[in-house]
Structure formats: structure tokens, C-alpha cells
């Protein structure tokens, strides 16, 4: 007799991503099988013992073909169970292109490759949104080999320089004048030429985007798309000023304290952006600046919120987390349309004050006793080197709080952060052997 199992989920994630375990655990709670596609080394024999398919996300068509072959092979190996692949989710920007091509091969519902490409490149996204008449700043791009003397006459100061494809504000720098612009270009060029980024073989590592700086407060929207319709799950305030010169984020608070009419302006802007980009399915994370002229689009990404920040969102009377909600929606399971809990909630991405080696952490127990604090996750490892922004892209950890109002939650997060002490030591320079000498 053929046994019926719940549909399985294809999950594309970075081997270093915080979210993979959270999604896998949510799937287990739902009785859903998971096949992971990850950018781990194909020569290692399943080092995490999760049966992940090793993929090269910088080659999305080839990665998609490899993933489809692996999935179909597993289906052939277990015909009596008749396992069915019901959906595909990508947890990061790099994984979305592979997901789009794999979805076509496996006949799964997902965004089109064309819509994903509109989002993957910051330059392409700006061009598409501008053609649609949506609010984006003045922008242009240039390649790093171009002489800056020919680039500077095109700049409107203050401006922001960005690599085209990095995430988490890595390599993003504000410049207020020509000398700051030149210094920013040189700093970003060193970052893009680093071994850590070159090994990713990411596209456009020789090109920068230049945008006119937009003053105003920042907000983030978490949403879910179905057949092009946007369902807003949460709107986050970012109460800390993000004026530069670097743009490391810190606190996210929901519900937003904006007036309902202003929130509706952001929701309309998000929906129009989704339509212009051609997105249609799955999770959506979008970021905006707001000033007297209304909302300006900073980024639209067809993926869930990054890091462990998803833990700040809980839905329905059972208080299910975002991961479970997304899996339920993708697989057509019950209780996918429940609303966010009524409590205020917030997360602080613990900033990296300076680059160096993390030697010690103090104050965790004190921070956990602060009213409203419900969890602190330190994700940086002791004795590892951590990079501050703009070179960095990973936080020291995450502080979570809940309470009756956003003001209470914000105060709790700030007090907890103030109780923590991080000892960060300078990284010693690597000693190179003197020419002509050899080790014993």
C-alpha cells in the first residue's frame, strides 16, 4: 500500500546562514520533509549530516539543474512512499536565482527568473523602478577601472556608494564631498577584491552604484506574496538614525508608531514596486526611507527577513514563528492566514563596535533579567575575528523583547544592550618568514 506523506520542502540556504536550522526545525514540527540545497563544498561527505545538495549559487542555471536531478533521484529511490515536492523557499538573495530556475524545472510555484534578476542587481532594480515612475533617488553606476576624474562630475552630494550585489549594507558608504567619495571608492574596491568575496564568484564585483543620499527615517516591511497580491505581515520602525557614513542596522520594532495613513502610503509603494519588478510569490522583505516627500524605496527582496530577526514575529493564538507561517503558506497547509500577535515586539541586531577578535562577553545574565527581554542569542564565536561595517556583514548576536508598547520594548532592548560588555582585541598581523629562511 502506498503511504501518503505531507509534501516536502526544498530549502535553499547558505551554509553559514542563521536561518537554516530555524526553518528545518519548523518543518519537523509540521511533519514536513526538507531537502536542503547549500553552497557547501561538494567534496565533503555531508559534514552537517543533513543530506544537503551542494550547489554553486553563482551559477544558478547549473545549480538548478543539479538540484532538480538530485530531487528526482531521491524520488526514484523511494517510489513506495510517493514523496512529493510541494514548494521551494530561498533564504538569502544569492539563492533566489537558483530557486527560480529550479522551480521551472520541477514545476513549482515561484517567482520568474526575470523578476528575480530585476531584484538581484541593485542597479537593475533601480532602473526597473525608475521606468515604472516609482520614487527612487538619482543614481548611476560605474566600473572600478574607470578614472574617478570622469566619474566625479556626475555625482550629486551627499551620495551613497553601494556594491551591486552584497547584502546587509556591506560595503555601503556615504560620501559628502569629492575627497570622501574617492576614499570610499578605494575602501569598497579593497573589500570587493578580498579573497572572502572573490571566492564567491559573485557577479558585478567590479561595479559600484552611486545614489543621491535620501534623508529621513528608515522602515522595513515584511510581507507575503500570492499571485502578485501583497499581504503585509509587519511594518518595522528603525528608531536609530541611519545617516552614515556606514549603515549597520540595529533595532527593529513592530507595530510601527507611524500614523495609519502614512503606513498605507508605504504599503501602496511596496505593492506598486512588487508589480513593477514582476514578483508574484513567496516571502518579501522591503526597506524604505520616509521624509516630507513620502516613502522612497531602498530595497525590495523576494526572501524573508535576514539573520535570526524572524524570531521577533509570531502569529495566531498558537504564537507560531514566521518560519512556520511561510512553510504553511508555501505548502497550502491550514492556519497560514493568521495575523501577527497583538503584543509589541522588537529585536536588536547587536552592533560590532570595531573590528577585532572577540575575546570575552560579560553581562548576559544581567541583561536577561531586564523586564521585557525574552531571549538573547550570541551568534559570534569567541576567539573569532569579527569585522565592523562597512567591511562586515554579521552581527555579534540578537536581543529579543516583547511588551505592551513599542516604547517599552525599545527601552528594554537598549537597557539590555547597555548591560552587555564585549572584549574585542586587535588582530595581530600575520608574521611572514624572512626570505631565504625555512621552518623546521
C-alpha positions, 0 to 999 in steps of 0.5 A: 500500500502506498503511504501518503506523506505531507509534501516536502520542502526544498530549502535553499540556504547558505551554509553559514546562514542563521536561518537554516536550522530555524526553518528545518526545525519548523518543518519537523514540527509540521511533519514536513520533509526538507531537502536542503540545497547549500553552497557547501563544498561538494567534496565533503561527505555531508559534514552537517549530516543533513543530506544537503545538495551542494550547489554553486549559487553563482551559477544558478542555471547549473545549480538548478539543474543539479538540484532538480536531478538530485530531487528526482533521484531521491524520488526514484529511490523511494517510489513506495512512499510517493514523496512529493515536492510541494514548494521551494523557499530561498533564504538569502538573495544569492539563492533566489536565482537558483530557486527560480530556475529550479522551480521551472524545472520541477514545476513549482510555484515561484517567482520568474527568473526575470523578476528575480534578476530585476531584484538581484542587481541593485542597479537593475532594480533601480532602473526597473523602478525608475521606468515604472515612475516609482520614487527612487533617488538619482543614481548611476553606476560605474566600473572600478577601472574607470578614472574617478576624474570622469566619474566625479562630475556626475555625482550629486552630494551627499551620495551613497556608494553601494556594491551591486550585489552584497547584502546587509549594507556591506560595503555601503558608504556615504560620501559628502564631498569629492575627497570622501567619495574617492576614499570610499571608492578605494575602501569598497574596491579593497573589500570587493577584491578580498579573497572572502568575496572573490571566492564567491564568484559573485557577479558585478564585483567590479561595479559600484552604484552611486545614489543621491543620499535620501534623508529621513527615517528608515522602515522595513516591511515584511510581507507575503506574496500570492499571485502578485497580491501583497499581504503585509505581515509587519511594518518595522520602525528603525528608531536609530538614525541611519545617516552614515557614513556606514549603515549597520542596522540595529533595532527593529520594532513592530507595530510601527508608531507611524500614523495609519495613513502614512503606513498605507502610503508605504504599503501602496509603494511596496505593492506598486514596486512588487508589480513593477519588478514582476514578483508574484510569490513567496516571502518579501522583505522591503526597506524604505526611507520616509521624509516630507516627500513620502516613502522612497524605496531602498530595497525590495527582496523576494526572501524573508527577513535576514539573520535570526530577526524572524524570531521577533514575529509570531502569529495566531493564538498558537504564537507560531514563528514566521518560519512556520507561517511561510512553510504553511503558506508555501505548502497550502497547509491550514492556519497560514492566514493568521495575523501577527500577535497583538503584543509589541515586539522588537529585536536588536541586531547587536552592533560590532563596535570595531573590528577585532577578535572577540575575546570575552562577553560579560553581562548576559545574565544581567541583561536577561533579567531586564523586564521585557527581554525574552531571549538573547542569542550570541551568534559570534564565536569567541576567539573569532575575528569579527569585522565592523561595517562597512567591511562586515556583514554579521552581527555579534548576536540578537536581543529579543523583547516583547511588551505592551508598547513599542516604547517599552520594548525599545527601552528594554532592548537598549537597557539590555544592550547597555548591560552587555560588555564585549572584549574585542582585541586587535588582530595581530598581523600575520608574521611572514618568514624572512626570505631565504629562511625555512621552518623546521 
